[in-house]
Amino acid sequence: MEGERVTLVCALSSGDLPVYLEWTKRPNFETNHQVPDFSVVETDPFTRILSIAKASQAHSGLYICEAKSSSHRISSQHNLTVLGKRNNN
C-alpha cells in the first residue's frame, strides 16, 4: 500500500569471503523522474537489507539480489507491487 514501509532482506547462510551482494530493480527507475527514496544497509558480510520508508507505485517492480564470490554466483528475486491508497469515503 502506498505510504507504507517495505523491507527486503538478502541473506546468505554461508559462503566464502569476500562476498559481494547487490540489489537491482527492473524496470529501473525513470531517469527523468526523482528517484524514489530507499536505502541499502549491510548488517554483516552476508546480509543486505533494502528499505523503502514510504512506498509509492514507482517502487513496484522486480527486485533482484545477486551474491557473487570467487567461486559462486547466485540470485534471488522478489516481485513488489505497491497498491494505491484506499479511498475511504
Summary of the structure (lengths in Angstrom):
residues: 89
radius of gyration: 15.0
end to end distance: 17.3
largest distance: 56.7
contacts: 208
relative contact order: 0.35
helix: 3%
strand: 46%
